């Protein structure tokens, strides 16, 4: 609307200028003609001249009417200008509040500047009109001189004087209009100064914004410096921790040396006793391991279990799910299948770890699984003070000259059908659960045992003593000359699992454990289940170890499957991008899991997604998510597009977002299915 008014005003002004110019030219020629005619002009010519003057005056009146309209248009322009000024003030307020509207403010300001330029052009045209008005006034004065010199035209002169009076009144009105124009000019000048002041304030605000941005950049740099210092402090803490671990290891070695010296002392005492004739018979030797060979309670119960009739693997899994339901426990089928597969792959992966917050059923799953399968179950509560393998297996009391075993050591001794030929459990299995295994530092009490499990030969070569010796646990029991201390081989009839709560009182898993375990993370439930037990579960029936081994499939079943090997290669590529590469051992363990996953029907995507969840994501703990954004993107794309596990991809994104909202370091929080 503003643009159309200005255009109309400009066109009107141009038309007025053209008309005034034409009239001026005609008036000049007419004046010259009148001057040349002089006294010879007749009365008729004077009357004709007066008629022409009247026409000229009529034209002037029309011009004045047009000028009044122009002045009215100027008032409209002023009103539009005031509205534009108010709009400019509003836009400036929005400028200070919203950065994204600055471009719009700049555009409005440019438009205002164009309107000001157009106003200046109109004012220039008005100045030209005022000059034309002066010329008209000069012509009126010339006409008055002409009337004064012509006595014969007094009546006409009087009429002209009356007309001149009207013209003077009109001139007065024009003068008032001129004053109004001057007032508008003064107002426009004040508005221009106000605009300049606003622009100055805007420039100051812009400079202040630049200063604020510089301060923000400095703060960000300071934060980056603090993070770097924090990283250095963490590195120093890790170095201190490594030194502490080295000292603890040295202390452990000294304790082992002390134990060895005590054992030598005991042997020397025995030798001295034998040389003195006091002797120690076989009964004394049996007293040293008397408690070791005693049956623990878990095996006392297993002795009375009847053997289960032949069944296939699917029937056994169905029985597990039914027992869980009967005990009011609800687990996703995929979690049950994942735990079952993790137990079957104990040749390549030494244990399964169930992690998560307290109260999510981590201990009940292995307990009820073992009972449903017909596997003995031994729960070993880990104590915060544990700091050596003796806490796990027991110790020799040199005062009593007797070995004090734990229930775990006694159970392992009874299940070792190779070194204990008198074992009553030749074809039985047992699961050992290290409950809350991260209450103490795992590498202190479990690292050596885990190394023994890893050193076991394949299940078909456990009879070869030379291959078995590195996996056997030699108990620290001083024996008489000629007798060796008892040795225990943890065979494949033993299954190992562990639980860990995640709170401020626990230790994190060491890399050695993470690299040798399937970590099944129990996320917080989306809703609370209130299921109650539906009845008494049937008494367990013993599962044959031979039947269990028949369910275990070799890695060779999938080594030539391109659908498996190509995806594992992509997993290697993704972990390399994270700077967390893995080697042949973990790759073989992943293949073993895929090969042993029951009921997959040739679809390898589910077990591979499980392995990303259980083997790879725990290894990313502590990574900066922003620094590894590209690698996380590749991982999510692989999970969602290739493996088509949307729930896992969403859980990864949730853990990433939680890291960004927190300290910026990735922590795998698990997936709810």
Secondary structure, 3 states (H helix, E strand, C coil): CHHHHHHHHHHHHHHHHHHHHHHHHHHHHHHHHHHHHHHHCCHHHHHHHHHHHHHHHHHHHHHHHHHHHHHHHHHHHHHHHHHHHHHHHHHHHHHHHCHHHHHHHHHHHHHHHHHHHHHHHHHHHHHHHHHHHHHHHHHHHHHHHHHHHCHHHHHHHHHHHHHHHHHHHHHHHHHHHHHHHHHHHHHHHHHHHHHHHHHHHHHHHHHHHHHHHHHHHHHHHHHHHHHHHHHHHHHHHHHHHHHHHHHHHHHHHHHHHHHHHHHHHHHHHHHHHHHCCCCCCHHHHHHHCCCCCCCCHHHHHHCCCCECCCCCHHHHHHHHHHHHHHCCCCCCHHHHHHHHHHHHCCCCCCEEEEEECCCCCHHHHHHHHHHHHCCEEEEEECCCCCCCCHHHHEEEECCCCEEEECHHHHHHHHHCCCCCCCCCCCCCCEEEEEECHHHCCHHHHCHHHHHHHHCCCCHHHCCCHHHHCCCEEECCCCCCCCCCCCEEECCCCEEEEEEEECCCCCCCCCHHHHHCEEEEEECCCCCCCCCCCCCCCCCCCECCHHHHHHHCCCCHHHHCCHHHHHHHHHHHHHHHHCCCCCCHHHHHHHHHHHHHCCCCCCCCHHHHHHHHHHHHHHHHCCCECCCCHHHHHHHHHHHHHHCCCHHHHHHHHHHHHHHHHCCCECCCCCCCC
